[in-house]
């Protein structure tokens, strides 16, 4: 699941619900023990609520989704470079595929880490030099010492990664916040476009503050200042407690609901849903809150017209985090752009419809003069 402004309130609701179920179960058991509640039915109800809090996922997951033939795994490469940055952060950069292949640098969204590219790494690394990295504060990349979570900081990190990929021009691929980082990079380093950067692939992303292009954007924009921002600052302060609440919601299975609603369309497999849920629980709530606050300052609408390299825009037809209208706007304003809509597909179409996603990437790279592969 991607940690975005539109689903932040849902995350809080799921966590509070999880605590409520566990607390309610413990309270009922205590009152039954003290004989304030009389009858075996209260014992059964209390035990059921407590047990559900810790093993509910084993019941809900099989009911929600079918098993798949190839479920995602937390795989990492043995070819790794640890890139130390001036701000004190250390970037985990991993390499897959032939060293002489066309390099594709993949930037993931906010919430998961680079293992979210499980299918893309398998399906594209036969011919491409696939390079993935963990955004600072997530996965195996450490946060900056100055607590800088701005899009500009991540764009400078991306430039540093490009510098270690060799002389061949790279393709930049970004999903969700990863796409925002790429557009910020284009504003900060326009001299690299056409020389160090051959083309861009923007996946389920936006060009402006994401509250403006998500579902219920009118309501969420009104809630940003009075509710969302204060809750995000509270999340930073209470990060350890909220992290425990997140894992509790994973154990009882309620986290699957928020992951399903925010990222998928119902065609995902059991393993894909569980994989996305674990990814969403791994990130520190404090880190995720800081990055989400940084997104509120994001604005790259004017940058679109200045990008002079081929761009592929990919969106899920049912994406609610960055609605398809955002992709339509980017397609219209980018000088050299084509749009691929994946239907059915939501914000996590790169996982749910992974073969179609890899095919779109390969076809675009082939049209740009690069060798493609068939997933």
MIFI-142461 format. One line per field, with one value per residue (C-alpha): x negated, y, z negated; residue in one letter; residue number from 1. Coordinates in nm, 3 decimals, always signed. Last residue first. Example, Ala and Ser with C-alpha at 12.3 -4.5 7.8 and 13.67 -1.06 7.14 Angstrom:
BEGIN
px	[-1.367,-1.230] .
py	[-0.106,-0.450] .
pz	[-0.714,-0.780] .
marba	[S,A] .
nuke	[2,1] .
***
This chain:
BEGIN
px	[-0.752,-0.851,-1.168,-1.261,-1.584,-1.609,-1.538,-1.270,-0.999,-1.167,-1.168,-0.797,-0.713,-0.917,-0.750,-0.402,-0.482,-0.611,-0.285,-0.075,-0.268,-0.239,+0.136,+0.178,-0.183,-0.242,+0.134,+0.077,+0.265,+0.557,+0.591,+0.858,+0.780,+0.425,+0.414,+0.113,+0.042,-0.212,-0.426,-0.661,-0.583,-0.432,-0.120,+0.154,+0.006,-0.046,+0.318,+0.445,+0.226,+0.380,+0.729,+0.651,+0.690,+0.380,+0.468,+0.801,+0.659,+0.941,+0.802,+0.452,+0.205,-0.105,-0.260,-0.548,-0.775,-1.006,-1.258,-1.216,-1.066,-0.998,-0.619,-0.583,-0.783,-0.503,-0.280,-0.559,-0.410,-0.492,-0.455,-0.186,-0.413,-0.658,-0.392,-0.359,-0.732,-0.727,-0.428,-0.597,-0.910,-0.709,-0.492,-0.810,-0.778,-0.740,-0.361,-0.293,-0.530,-0.357,-0.019,-0.153,-0.290,+0.039,+0.240,-0.005,-0.010,+0.368,+0.384,+0.491,+0.804,+1.002,+0.921,+0.608,+0.428,+0.628,+0.927,+0.730,+0.457,+0.718,+0.904,+0.592,+0.496,+0.799,+0.637,+0.596,+0.219,+0.187,+0.397,+0.174,-0.130,+0.012,+0.095,-0.263,-0.383,-0.133,-0.289,-0.644,-0.543,-0.360,-0.542,-0.557,-0.195,-0.090,-0.256,-0.060,+0.262,+0.205,+0.146,+0.452,+0.707,+0.728,+0.483,+0.555,+0.925,+1.047,+0.817,+0.949,+1.308,+1.244,+1.006,+1.266,+1.046,+0.695,+0.567,+0.564,+0.458,+0.157,-0.003,-0.094,-0.228,-0.082,-0.172,-0.031,-0.346,-0.572,-0.823,-1.095,-1.344,-1.712,-1.855,-2.230,-2.217,-1.858,-1.754,-2.061,-2.072,-1.719,-1.858,-1.637,-1.314,-1.361,-1.456,-1.127,-0.948,-1.144,-1.072,-0.701,-0.722,-0.876,-0.594,-0.356,-0.577,-0.893,-1.089,-1.396,-1.561,-1.936,-2.190,-2.496,-2.811,-2.800,-2.536,-2.720,-2.621,-2.256,-2.250,-2.377,-2.105,-1.845,-1.972,-1.934,-1.574,-1.521,-1.635,-1.413,-1.110,-1.162,-1.223,-1.504,-1.541,-1.888,-2.053,-1.920,-1.730,-1.888,-1.835,-1.774,-1.399,-1.264,-1.417,-1.588,-1.413,-1.526,-1.691,-1.638,-1.856,-1.748,-2.014,-1.778,-1.783,-1.695,-1.622,-1.275,-1.042,-1.212,-1.291,-0.947,-0.779,-0.956,-0.952,-0.788,-1.123,-1.239,-1.061,-0.698,-0.541,-0.607,-0.639,-0.926,-1.202,-1.322,-1.642,-1.645,-1.989,-2.004,-2.207,-2.588,-2.600,-2.345,-2.055,-1.996,-2.157,-2.073,-2.118,-2.076,-2.124,-2.302,-2.179,-2.426,-2.327,-2.633,-2.514,-2.670,-2.588,-2.581,-2.623,-2.469,-2.509,-2.379,-2.027,-1.724,-1.412,-1.118,-0.880,-0.585,-0.345,-0.373,-0.084,+0.160,+0.382,+0.737,+0.840,+1.058,+1.159,+0.805,+0.688,+0.962,+0.901,+0.524,+0.535,+0.748,+0.467,+0.360,+0.657,+0.898,+0.775,+0.851,+1.198,+1.283,+1.165,+1.388,+1.691,+1.646,+1.603,+1.905,+2.114,+2.009,+2.229,+2.198,+2.038,+1.933,+1.796,+1.444,+1.326,+1.611,+1.518,+1.157,+1.254,+1.483,+1.208,+0.950,+1.184,+1.268,+0.902,+0.823,+1.119,+1.063,+0.693,+0.769,+1.041,+0.800,+0.549,+0.809,+0.936,+0.583,+0.505,+0.835,+0.748,+0.416,+0.573,+0.602,+0.280,+0.063,-0.116,-0.115,+0.000] .
py	[-1.089,-1.022,-0.819,-0.489,-0.365,+0.013,+0.242,+0.454,+0.232,-0.066,+0.113,+0.185,-0.174,-0.306,-0.077,-0.162,-0.535,-0.509,-0.346,-0.603,-0.879,-0.715,-0.664,-0.676,-0.580,-0.284,-0.227,-0.109,+0.220,+0.041,-0.181,-0.343,-0.189,-0.062,+0.275,+0.347,+0.710,+0.848,+1.155,+1.379,+1.745,+1.673,+1.884,+1.652,+1.329,+1.495,+1.610,+1.265,+1.108,+1.335,+1.259,+0.891,+0.949,+0.950,+0.768,+0.642,+0.435,+0.259,+0.281,+0.212,+0.457,+0.455,+0.767,+0.696,+0.993,+1.071,+1.349,+1.728,+1.793,+2.168,+2.148,+1.925,+2.149,+2.406,+2.156,+2.055,+2.139,+1.944,+2.131,+1.894,+1.604,+1.704,+1.636,+1.286,+1.231,+1.334,+1.107,+0.807,+0.856,+0.877,+0.580,+0.369,+0.154,-0.222,-0.225,-0.107,-0.368,-0.638,-0.536,-0.527,-0.881,-1.005,-0.863,-0.999,-1.342,-1.375,-1.274,-0.941,-0.923,-0.720,-0.368,-0.292,-0.002,+0.208,-0.020,-0.343,-0.204,-0.050,-0.381,-0.594,-0.393,-0.544,-0.887,-0.928,-0.963,-0.671,-0.442,-0.536,-0.453,-0.108,-0.056,-0.141,+0.119,+0.366,+0.331,+0.374,+0.677,+0.875,+1.205,+1.163,+1.048,+1.357,+1.568,+1.374,+1.421,+1.799,+1.801,+1.592,+1.777,+2.156,+2.208,+1.914,+1.871,+2.117,+1.957,+1.616,+1.718,+1.853,+1.568,+1.298,+1.057,+1.184,+1.457,+1.768,+1.584,+1.467,+1.815,+1.850,+1.659,+1.318,+0.951,+0.616,+0.529,+0.784,+0.631,+0.871,+0.884,+0.905,+1.062,+1.137,+1.340,+1.399,+1.535,+1.584,+1.963,+1.987,+1.906,+2.073,+2.076,+1.729,+1.593,+1.725,+1.536,+1.222,+1.259,+1.293,+0.971,+0.793,+0.939,+0.726,+0.489,+0.611,+0.489,+0.679,+0.544,+0.587,+0.721,+0.489,+0.623,+0.423,+0.376,+0.558,+0.914,+0.817,+0.724,+1.067,+1.230,+1.021,+1.140,+1.499,+1.419,+1.268,+1.592,+1.797,+1.582,+1.684,+1.438,+1.631,+1.512,+1.672,+1.336,+1.193,+0.868,+0.528,+0.313,-0.059,-0.045,+0.303,+0.610,+0.723,+0.579,+0.225,+0.183,-0.018,-0.062,-0.288,-0.338,-0.455,-0.773,-1.053,-0.795,-0.703,-0.978,-1.073,-0.719,-0.596,-0.876,-0.807,-0.426,-0.386,-0.508,-0.148,-0.026,+0.030,+0.348,+0.625,+0.504,+0.321,+0.466,+0.238,+0.318,+0.150,+0.088,-0.050,-0.366,-0.382,-0.495,-0.766,-0.798,-0.674,-0.399,-0.279,+0.065,+0.104,+0.473,+0.600,+0.923,+1.157,+1.477,+1.453,+1.114,+0.771,+0.524,+0.159,-0.038,-0.380,-0.677,-0.963,-0.857,-0.859,-1.074,-1.013,-1.244,-1.197,-1.487,-1.681,-1.921,-1.720,-1.808,-1.669,-1.366,-1.243,-1.561,-1.697,-1.361,-1.323,-1.641,-1.644,-1.267,-1.295,-1.460,-1.195,-0.963,-1.243,-1.436,-1.141,-1.086,-1.457,-1.492,-1.203,-1.336,-1.690,-1.568,-1.340,-1.632,-1.843,-1.635,-1.356,-1.020,-0.848,-1.184,-1.041,-1.293,-1.192,-0.825,-0.906,-1.113,-0.836,-0.575,-0.788,-0.833,-0.465,-0.369,-0.607,-0.493,-0.126,-0.143,-0.289,-0.031,+0.247,+0.110,+0.073,+0.427,+0.573,+0.400,+0.522,+0.878,+0.849,+0.705,+1.025,+1.178,+0.894,+0.599,+0.350,+0.000] .
pz	[+2.009,+2.365,+2.381,+2.536,+2.697,+2.705,+3.001,+2.833,+2.983,+2.818,+2.482,+2.516,+2.606,+2.314,+2.058,+2.185,+2.180,+1.823,+1.712,+1.895,+1.721,+1.379,+1.376,+0.995,+0.928,+1.161,+1.132,+0.775,+0.806,+0.969,+1.271,+1.483,+1.723,+1.769,+1.943,+2.162,+2.253,+2.496,+2.450,+2.642,+2.560,+2.215,+2.169,+2.296,+2.161,+1.823,+1.811,+1.909,+1.640,+1.378,+1.514,+1.450,+1.073,+0.858,+0.537,+0.676,+0.961,+1.146,+1.500,+1.376,+1.522,+1.740,+1.894,+2.131,+2.193,+2.484,+2.406,+2.416,+2.073,+2.054,+2.099,+1.792,+1.558,+1.531,+1.349,+1.109,+0.768,+0.449,+0.121,-0.016,+0.078,-0.197,-0.462,-0.320,-0.352,-0.716,-0.788,-0.625,-0.835,-1.155,-1.057,-1.015,-0.704,-0.738,-0.772,-0.416,-0.276,-0.479,-0.337,+0.020,-0.016,-0.167,+0.122,+0.379,+0.214,+0.216,+0.579,+0.724,+0.940,+0.685,+0.800,+0.598,+0.434,+0.188,+0.125,+0.109,-0.116,-0.348,-0.371,-0.403,-0.710,-0.884,-0.884,-1.259,-1.228,-0.987,-1.206,-1.500,-1.289,-1.224,-1.591,-1.685,-1.435,-1.577,-1.921,-1.787,-1.573,-1.840,-1.779,-1.400,-1.389,-1.584,-1.313,-1.050,-1.245,-1.255,-0.875,-0.792,-1.008,-0.982,-0.694,-0.464,-0.538,-0.273,-0.015,-0.121,-0.055,+0.295,+0.378,+0.307,+0.506,+0.570,+0.804,+0.584,+0.268,+0.468,+0.468,+0.836,+1.138,+1.059,+1.052,+1.152,+1.349,+1.519,+1.762,+1.874,+2.161,+2.258,+1.943,+1.935,+2.258,+2.369,+2.030,+1.812,+1.858,+1.713,+1.366,+1.103,+1.302,+1.450,+1.106,+0.965,+1.242,+1.151,+0.780,+0.854,+1.054,+0.756,+0.544,+0.755,+0.956,+1.125,+1.424,+1.543,+1.857,+1.859,+2.106,+2.131,+1.965,+1.642,+1.373,+1.092,+1.193,+1.235,+0.867,+0.767,+0.981,+0.802,+0.466,+0.588,+0.682,+0.336,+0.170,+0.402,+0.317,-0.045,-0.328,-0.497,-0.856,-0.889,-0.955,-0.630,-0.661,-0.605,-0.298,-0.362,-0.319,-0.380,-0.544,-0.226,+0.083,+0.151,+0.489,+0.805,+1.113,+1.398,+1.666,+1.939,+2.143,+1.901,+1.629,+1.753,+1.632,+1.308,+1.194,+1.300,+1.102,+0.772,+0.807,+0.463,+0.326,+0.374,+0.062,-0.036,-0.177,+0.070,+0.427,+0.594,+0.812,+1.092,+1.280,+1.621,+1.773,+2.130,+2.102,+2.092,+1.728,+1.795,+1.548,+1.195,+0.986,+0.636,+0.477,+0.099,+0.025,-0.285,-0.443,-0.610,-0.430,-0.201,-0.064,-0.105,+0.173,+0.071,+0.392,+0.437,+0.668,+0.454,+0.548,+0.320,+0.310,+0.077,+0.261,+0.495,+0.570,+0.892,+0.955,+0.748,+0.452,+0.457,+0.252,-0.032,-0.213,-0.223,-0.364,-0.625,-0.823,-0.859,-0.892,-1.205,-1.401,-1.652,-1.700,-1.611,-1.916,-2.143,-1.994,-2.001,-2.361,-2.470,-2.280,-2.416,-2.772,-2.735,-2.604,-2.901,-3.130,-3.384,-3.322,-3.645,-3.751,-3.798,-3.539,-3.310,-3.353,-3.269,-2.965,-2.840,-2.888,-2.708,-2.413,-2.400,-2.408,-2.121,-1.911,-1.990,-1.914,-1.571,-1.507,-1.597,-1.346,-1.071,-1.128,-1.126,-0.795,-0.650,-0.752,-0.567,-0.253,-0.047,-0.182,-0.049,-0.207,+0.079,+0.000] .
marba	[X,X,X,X,X,X,X,X,X,X,X,X,X,X,X,X,X,X,X,X,X,X,X,X,X,X,X,X,X,X,X,X,X,X,X,X,X,X,X,X,X,X,X,X,X,X,X,X,X,X,X,X,X,X,X,X,X,X,X,X,X,X,X,X,X,X,X,X,X,X,X,X,X,X,X,X,X,X,X,X,X,X,X,X,X,X,X,X,X,X,X,X,X,X,X,X,X,X,X,X,X,X,X,X,X,X,X,X,X,X,X,X,X,X,X,X,X,X,X,X,X,X,X,X,X,X,X,X,X,X,X,X,X,X,X,X,X,X,X,X,X,X,X,X,X,X,X,X,X,X,X,X,X,X,X,X,X,X,X,X,X,X,X,X,X,X,X,X,X,X,X,X,X,X,X,X,X,X,X,X,X,X,X,X,X,X,X,X,X,X,X,X,X,X,X,X,X,X,X,X,X,X,X,X,X,X,X,X,X,X,X,X,X,X,X,X,X,X,X,X,X,X,X,X,X,X,X,X,X,X,X,X,X,X,X,X,X,X,X,X,X,X,X,X,X,X,X,X,X,X,X,X,X,X,X,X,X,X,X,X,X,X,X,X,X,X,X,X,X,X,X,X,X,X,X,X,X,X,X,X,X,X,X,X,X,X,X,X,X,X,X,X,X,X,X,X,X,X,X,X,X,X,X,X,X,X,X,X,X,X,X,X,X,X,X,X,X,X,X,X,X,X,X,X,X,X,X,X,X,X,X,X,X,X,X,X,X,X,X,X,X,X,X,X,X,X,X,X,X,X,X,X,X,X,X,X,X,X,X,X,X,X,X,X,X,X,X,X,X,X,X,X,X,X,X] .
nuke	[375,374,373,372,371,370,369,368,367,366,365,364,363,362,361,360,359,358,357,356,355,354,353,352,351,350,349,348,347,346,345,344,343,342,341,340,339,338,337,336,335,334,333,332,331,330,329,328,327,326,325,324,323,322,321,320,319,318,317,316,315,314,313,312,311,310,309,308,307,306,305,304,303,302,301,300,299,298,297,296,295,294,293,292,291,290,289,288,287,286,285,284,283,282,281,280,279,278,277,276,275,274,273,272,271,270,269,268,267,266,265,264,263,262,261,260,259,258,257,256,255,254,253,252,251,250,249,248,247,246,245,244,243,242,241,240,239,238,237,236,235,234,233,232,231,230,229,228,227,226,225,224,223,222,221,220,219,218,217,216,215,214,213,212,211,210,209,208,207,206,205,204,203,202,201,200,199,198,197,196,195,194,193,192,191,190,189,188,187,186,185,184,183,182,181,180,179,178,177,176,175,174,173,172,171,170,169,168,167,166,165,164,163,162,161,160,159,158,157,156,155,154,153,152,151,150,149,148,147,146,145,144,143,142,141,140,139,138,137,136,135,134,133,132,131,130,129,128,127,126,125,124,123,122,121,120,119,118,117,116,115,114,113,112,111,110,109,108,107,106,105,104,103,102,101,100,99,98,97,96,95,94,93,92,91,90,89,88,87,86,85,84,83,82,81,80,79,78,77,76,75,74,73,72,71,70,69,68,67,66,65,64,63,62,61,60,59,58,57,56,55,54,53,52,51,50,49,48,47,46,45,44,43,42,41,40,39,38,37,36,35,34,33,32,31,30,29,28,27,26,25,24,23,22,21,20,19,18,17,16,15,14,13,12,11,10,9,8,7,6,5,4,3,2,1] .
***
